[in-house]
Amino acid sequence: MLGVLPHLDRPFEYALTPQTAQAEPGMRVRVRFAGRDADGVMVGRTHTPDTDRPLAPVTRLVSDDVVLAPQMLRMCEDLAAHCGGSVADVLRLALPPRHARAERADRQAEEREAQTSDTADDAEITADHAARTALIQRYTGLSALLTRAGAPEGPVPRAAAMLEPADAWTQLAAAAVAALPADRGALLIAPDQRDVQRLASALTVAGIDHEQLASADGPEKRYRAFRRILRGRSRIVIGNRSAAFAPVQNLSLIICWDEADDLLIEPRAPYPHIRDILQLRSHHERAALLLLAASPSIEVRRLIATGQLVDLPPAPAPRDTTRPRITAMDDYLRAREGASGRSRLPRAAHDLLRRALPHGPVLVQVPRSGYVPAIACTFCGTRARCPECAAPLGISGHGGHLLCGVCGRRDDAYECPECHRRTVRALVTGSVRTAEELRRAFPDTPLAIAGGAHGPLDDTDVPDHGIVVATPGAEPAPPGRYAAALLLDADAMLARAAFDADVEAVRRWSNAIALVRSAEDGGEVLVVGTATLPAVRHLVAHRSQVFPDRVLDDRRALDLPPFTRVGEIRGDRHAVTTFLQMAAIPDGATMFGPVPTADTEDEQRAVVRIDASRGRELAASLRAAVATRSARKMPGRLRARLDPPDVF
């Protein structure tokens, strides 16, 4: 048995009774633990116990389903060691809670399937086989990877491909799955449910039977899907972060789209990243791994440089056939316009909208939702914050009042704490204000807002010749793609207070550009921002690796991830202090803090940094200190986490 508390993170021995003698490793059992009944998973059987003390009996065999295969257990143990967490926490992520009614219903369905003749016709394949083959051939080495997928011996292929904007990732993923033999399984991961639905549509069109495993499903539906996958009823599984542990039979290929999306970071302990989970599954189950993205992830570029992944570049092709025409508002364009060239919506943006709207919908991407979500003093530039909770103040609407977005406090008499002036200016203009300006400029054009308080906009609800104002990640994907895209406030996107702001901005822009038609079909993109910035220049350059290589060099020089691993210890002041005294931090690690956090003086935060090659040492030291703290029942609130996304 596996304990729950950190200091009990080890197997426990129990005796099998005649009633539970049929229990096998991987099955759920019921035992007496710490004076009460508890659920667990059997991890092994032995004839000779390790102790001479009497063993407590296994009270009940909960289910005869083997929910935890040996290779999955080894992967969970490896992941716990990598993240500095407990195996029990990883198993809670990997195994959904049992649902008895769902299990009974699926058993009945299994019996009916066994009685039904296996002569049903295969699903009709409507996708063009030649088109799928051509799409695979466009990426050098992809065909070889698919040929090696699931091979019982030899090196396991692991690769990454940066897709051309003209190539839909859903089509490429469907083509890769269709190339597998019928008896092999595949796991496909996407950041959010909309991406999963788009992938499901592409697989359906290709005639590929598949199973969705989504966290948004209720317990019963999710457990029925889990059990169908477990018994091999579905060999192709798609889902978001929660599907990473799906027990796919004969797993041969793993595909992940946009692994740098922060939605793919598990918010529960031990906080693993989908990239680490899939790499370990690929290692333990010998499954080929393919990471797809529209822009270069710095972590993936590092894995390619160290030989852990192979880069699959696209074959040479005319630029106009693979991407839209991308223009940045450089000094020449601004000077040609005059005063309006320095505005947020220059004349070039209006001209683009007028050219593109007769040919299809136009996407306008803005960094933030709301009206004016961030303001500052007009004179000294100090950001306006709420005097109650220190959250940023914003303007809720046209002629509206200053309002706190956290506590809701209305401030009618705001005064800058630095210069005591009362006038403010907008730092960021939100999607609602942008839509208001565009509605005045194009009164007869349909307009929709996606993201923020307006929620998502379905792909089929995009107006044919209308404007869609969306925040990053909320952009709908119309079937015929956008005729043009307008990327506003590029400088504001790059000014985000994070060490990876430029890389994240490129990722969000690239995902929006991938929704636009190619230049051959009239697709255009205008980036409104400082054209000389490296991140903006990267968008205009074709197939250039200058920007990611420069970022890698800078991070190597500054000892930033992915060249280092970082541990964050956050909690009550006394708890953090005693934890650092107790933890055996490896020699050569750099300690920052502890210092008070911005939230409260009673909370402190410390950061430990070490070379990436010694990351397991840091993980082991933090894991041991957490276990010691748990065993001693030390008071105070504390969280130790490795590789937090917002540490710098």
N, C-alpha and C positions, 0 to 999 in steps of 0.2 A: 504493500500500500504506500501511497505518496502522501506525505503530510501537507498541511495547508500553511501553517506558520513558517516563516523563513528558516528558523532553527530546526524545524522538523522536515526539512526538504530532503527526504530519503525514503527508501522502501521500508515498509513494516511487515513483519511476518505474522501470518494467521494460519490456523489449522483448518483444513477442509473436513467437513462432516460428510456422512453418507448422503445427505440431502443436497450437498453442494459439490460432490465429488466430480461432477461433469464440467466444472468451471475450468476454462482454459485461459492462457495469457491473452490479454486484450479485451476480456469481457468485463462488464460492469458488475460489481458485487456490493453487498451491504455488510458492514462490519460495525463493531462497537469500538468507538474511538473517543478517548477523553470523557468517558462516562455517558456518551450518547451515541445514537445510531448515526452513521455517516456513510455516504456513497464513496466508492473508490473504483479503481481499475486494477485488475490483476496484471502484474508485469512479469510473472514467472512462477514456475512450480519446481519444487525440490523435494526429495524424499527425506533429507536430513536437515533439520533446522540448525540455524547458526547459534542457538542459545539452548541451555539446559533448563530454562524456565518454561513453565506450561504456557502454551500459546492459546490466545483467545480464538474462538471459532469464527469462521465466515458464516454469518447468520442467514444470508440469502443470496441466491444468484438472481440478480435483477433482470438480466437479459442474456440470451445466448449469442447475441451479435458480437463479433470481434470488432470493436470500434477503434482499437488502437493496434495497428500493425507494428512489428518489431522495428522496421526502418523508420516509421513515424515517431516511435518513442526515442530512438537514437537521435533523430533530427531535433526533437523537442529538447532533449538534454543538451545538445550542441548549441541550440539557440539560447537556452538559458545561460550557458557559460559565456556566450558572446555578449549578451546584454547585461550580465551581472544580476540576473533575477533567479527566481526559483522555477523548478520544473513544473510544480503544481500550477503556477500562474500561466505558464505556456500551455499546459494541458487544458486549462479553462478557456483559452482562446481557441484551441484546436478542436475540442469536443463540445458540440452543442448539448444542452440539457436534454435528457431523455424525455420523450412525450409518449406515454403509454397508448393513448388513443391513436396517435399517428402510427405507432409501431404495429398495432393490431390491424389498422386499415391497410398498411402496406403489406403485411403478411398475407392478408386476404387477396390483395391485388397480385401478389407473387404467385399464389396458388392458382388464380384464374389464368395468369400468363402461362403457367406450366401445363394447364389443361388445353390451352388454345394451340391449334396447329401452327407450326412455324412456317407457314407458306404465304404469309402476307407479302404483298409487293413492296419493294423498297420505295422510299420517298422519291418523288420525281425531282430530278436535278434540272433546275431551270437556268443555272449559271453556265456560262460558256467556258468549257474546259480550256480552249485555246487562250482565252483572255486571262484565265487564272495562271496558266503556265507562263505567259508572257510577262505578267506582273511579277512572278517569282524570279524570272530570269533578269529582271531589271536591276536586281541587287546582287552584286558579285558575291558568290559564296553561299547564298541562301539555299539554293538547290542542294548543295553538298551537305549543309546542315540538316535539311529535312531527310536526306538519304541516310544520314548517320543517327537520326533520332531513334532512341530506343535500342541501339545496338548493344548486345550483351557484353561486349568487351571492347577494349580500345579506349582512347580519350573521349570524354563526353564533350560534345560541341556546345559552346556558350558564346553568344555573339550579341552585338547591338547594331541597330540600323537607324540612322537619321533619315526619315522619309522626306521625299520631295513633296512640296505642298499639293501637287496635282494627284498624288497617290493617297487614296483614302486608307487609313490604317485598318478599318474594318474589312475592307476588301482583301488586303494583304493577309490579314489574320485568317480569314475564311479560306483563302487560297492555300495557305500553309497547312491548315487542318485537313482540307480536302486531299492534300498530297500524301497524308499518312495512310498506312495500311488499315484495313477495317478493324483489326483486332487491337489497335493501339489507342491509348487514351491521351487526352490533351487537357490542359488547364489554361484558361485565358482570364486575365485580370485587367480590370479597368478602374479608374479612380472613383467615378460616381455612377449612380444608377442610370442616368441618361446615356452614358457611354455604353453601359451594359446592354441597354435596350437597343441601341444602334447596332451593336455587335450581334445581338440576337436576330435582328432583322436581316443582317448580311448572311448569317449562317442559315437562316430559313430559306432565303432566296437561293442559296447554294445547295439546298436539299440536305443539309447536315443536321441530324438529330442532336439535340443538346439539352443540358439541364442547367437551370439558373439556381444559384445558391446566394441569396441576398440577405443582408442583415436587416433590411426593412420588412421582410416576411415575418409573420407571426410564428410562435414556437412550434405549432403543429405543422404548418406548411413547411417550415425550414427543416424539421426533423424528418418529414416524409421525403423531402428532396435528398437529405443526407443519407437516408437509408437506401434510396434507389441507387445513389452513387456507390454506396458501400457494397451492395450486392452486384454491382457491375451492370445494372440496367441502363445506365447512361455513361458513355465513355468520354464524352466531350462536356466539360463543365466550364461555365462562365460565371463571373461574379465580380464583386468589388473586394475590398480588403479582407472581409470575413471569409471569402472562399479560398484563401491561400492554403488552408490546411485540408481542403476537400480530399477525401480518400479515393482518388481516381484509380481505378484498376488499370494495371499495365501502363502507368504514366510514362509517356515517351517524349512529350513536348510541352514546354511551359512558355507562354507568351504574356508579356506585360506591356501595357500601353502607358506611356508618360509616367515612369516610375518616380520622377522628381516631384510629382504633385503631393502637397502636404496631406491630402486626404488618405494617402497610402501609408501614413505613419500611425501605428496603433496607439490610441490614447490611454490604454490600460496597461498596467504593469505586465511584463518588463519593458514595454514601449518599443517593440521591434519595428523595424522598417521593412516594408514588403520586399525590398531589394535583398535584404539579408535572409529573409524567410525563403525566397525562391532560389537563391544561390545554394542554400543548405539542402533544400529539397532536390535540386538538380544533382548535388553531390551524393546524397544518400540513396536516391532512387534512380540514378543514372539517366536522368531525363534531360534532353536538350533544352537550353534556355535561350530565349530570344527577347531582347528588350527593344521595344519600338518607341520612337519619340519624334517630335517635329523639330526639336532643337537639342543641342548638345548638353547633356547633364554633366556637370563637373565631376561628380562621383563616377559616372560611367566612363568619362574620358580618362580618369585615373586608372580604372580597372583595365581599360584597353592598353594604356601605357605600360602597365605591369604585366601584361600577358594573360590576365584572368578572363578577359573577354576579347573577341575578335571583332574588328570593325567590318561591317558589310556596306561598302560605299555603293551609291547608285551608279549605274553605267552611264557613260557620257551621252548627253542628249541636248538638243537645242534648248536654251533657257526659256524661250517663250512657250514651250510645250510643257514645262515642268513646274512653272511658278507664275504668279501674277507679276505685273509691272509694278515695282515698289519704288516710291519716291519719298525722300525726306525733305522737309522744309529747310533748305540750306540758305545761306546768306544771300545768294543770288536771287532766289525766288522771293525772299522777304523784301529785298531792296526793290525788286521789280514792281511789287505791289504797293510800296509806299507804307503809310502808317498802318494799314490793315494787315500787313505782313507780320506784324508783331502781335497781333491779337490771338486769342485762343482759337477762334474759328476764322481763319484767314479766308480771303477770296478764293484761294486755290481749293479749299475744302468745299465751298459752295459750288465751284465749277465742277469738281469731281462728282458731287451729288447730282447735279443737273445732267451730266453726261451719262451716268450709270443708271439712274432710276428708270428711264424708258426700257432698259434691257433686263431688269431684275431687281431684287432687294439689295439694300446697302446696309452694311454693318457699321455702327459707330461704337467703338469701345472706349470707355472711360474708366479710370482707376477705381472710383468709389461710387457707391450708391448714395441716395439721399439728394438733398438740395445743395447746400453748402456745408459739408460735414466738418470742415476745418477752417478756422479763421485766425488771424493774427493782428497785432497792433499795427496800424498804418505807419506809425512813425519809427518805432524801434524793432518791429518784427517779432516781438515776443508772442508766442502762441497763447491764445485765450483758453484758459482752463476754468473748470467749475470750482468755486471756492469751497464747496462742500466735499466733493469726492476726487478732485483733481483730474477728472476726465475732460477730454477736449470739448469745448463749446462749439456749436454749429448753428446755422440758420435753417429753420424748418421749412420756409417757403418764401415766395415773393413778398417783400416787405415785412417778413416775419420777425419774431423776436429771437434773441439768443437763448438757446436751449441746450441743456446737458443731455447727451444721448444715453447716459448711464442711469443717473438718479432722477432725470426729468425736471431738474430745477430750472426755472425761468429767471434769467438775469436781465432786468430792464435798466440797470444802472451800472453796467460793466465799466471798470476802470483798470487800465493796464497796471499791474503791480510794479513795473519797472519805471515807466515814464509818466504814469498817472493820466494818460490821455484816454479818450473815450471812443475814438474812431477806429474801426477795424476794416480789414480787407480779407478777401477769400484766399485761402491757401490752395484748396482743392475744390473744384466744382463737380458736383455729383451728377448722377444720371438723370435725376428729375429736372434739375436746372438745365442740363444740356438738351433734354427733350423739349423743354419749354422754349428754348431759343430756336431749335430747329422747327418746331411747330409754327412759330411766327414767320420764319423764313420760307417754309414750304407748307402753307396752310391747306392745300388740297391733296397732300400726300399722306397715305396711311402711316401711322407711327405706333410702335410698340416698345415697351420697356421690359427688359429681362434682368432679373437679379435684384438683390436687396429686398425691400418690403413688397415689391411687386411679384416676387417669386419667379419660378422658371417659366419660360415660354416654350411650348411644344414646337418641335421642328415643323410640324404641318400647319402651325398657326402663323408662320412668318408671311406677311403680306407680299404678294407677288412683285409689286412695284412700290414697296414701302421702305421705311427706315426702321431699323431695329437698334435701339440704344441699350447696350448691355455692359455689365461689369465683367472683369476677367473670370473665366470659368463658367459663366452663365450664358454664353452665346449659343443660341439654337443653331442647328445645322440643317438648313433647308435642302430638300432633295436635289435641286438644281444648282446649289451653291450660290454665293453672293456675287453680284456683278462687280462690287467694289467694297472696300473697307476703309474706314477712317479711324486711325489710332490717335486719340487725343491725349493731351497732358503727358507726353512721354517723359518730360523732365520730372513731373510729380511722381510718376511710377518709379523712376530711378532714385528718387530722394527718400525712399522708404528707409527707416532706421534699422537696417540689417546688413550684415557683411556680404550677403548674397543677393542684394537688391538688384544688381545689374543682371545677374544670371536668371533670376526669377522673372524679371521684366521681359527678357528675351524669350523665355519659355512661354509666357502668356501671350506675347505678341505673335510668336510663331504659330501657336495653336489657333489664333484668330486668322492669320494669313492662310492657314491650311484649309479654311472654309471658303476661300475665294477662288473663282475660276482662274484658269491659266491665262497668261497674256495672249495666247493664241485665240482664246475665246472672249477676249475683251476685258479680262479681270485687271483691276487696278487697286493699289494700296497707297495711301498717303499717311506718312508718319509726321505728326505735328510735334516737334521738339527740337532740341539742339542737334543738328545733323552731324556735328563733329565728334560727338560722344562715341566711344568704341562700341557700345551696345547698339546704338542706332545704325552705325556704319555696318555692323554685322548683318543687319536685316537686308541692307541694300546689296551687300556683296553676295556673290553666288558661290555656294559650296566652299566657303572660306572657313578655315580652322584657326585663324589668327586670334580671334576673340577668346575662345575657350583655352587655347594654349597660353595666352597672356594671363588669363585668370589663374590657371594652374601655376604658372611661374610666380605670380604675386602671392598666392596662398602658400607655396613652398617657402618663399622668403619670409613670410609672416607667421609660419607654424600654425596655419589654420587648417581645418578639415578640408579635404580628406587625408591630408598628410599627418594629421594628429587625431587622436580620439580624446573626447572631452567628457568628463563626468561633472554633473551638477548636483550639489547637495543643498537642499532648500528646506527650511522649516523654522521652528522656534529657536530663538537665539541660543538658549542653553543646550538644546538638543543638537544643534549643528556643532557647537563648540566641543561637546563631549564626544560626538561621533568622530570628528577629525582627530582628536587625541587618541581614540581607540583604533582607528583604521590604520593599517600598515600600508600607507601609500608607497608605491614602488620608488626606488631611487631613480633620480633623473626626471621625475615628474615635476611640473611647475604648478604651484598653488596660487590662486588669486582669491583674496578674501580670507575669512568671511566679512561681508559688508552688509549693512541693512538694505533691504529691497525698497523699491519706490512705493510699494503698497503700504507698509507699516514699519515702524521702528522695531517692533517685537519680532519681525521675521527677518532672517538673515539668509545669505546665499554665498556659497563658496564654489569655485570652479577649479577643477584639476585637469591638467592637460599633459598628455604623454604621446610619444611617437606612435604612429599607427601600428607599427610592427609589434609593439608591446601592449596593445589594447587589451588582450586577454588577462595580462597581469593586473591592470587597473580594474577590470571587471571582477576578477577574483577577490581583490582586496575590498572593494565596496560590498560585494556579496557577503564576504565573511563578517564584515563589520555590521551589516544589517542583521545577519543571523545572530550575532552576539548581543546586539541591542534587543532583539526579540526575545532571546532566551532569558535575559536579565530583567525583562519587562520594564525597560527604562521609560520614563514619562516623556511627554512632549511630542509634537507633530514633526515628522521629518520624511523627506522623499529623496532618494538617491537615484539618479537617472543618467544613463550613458547616451551620448550623442543627441542631446535635445536640439530641435531645429532652430530655436530662437535664443541660443546661449550667447551669441555675440550680436 
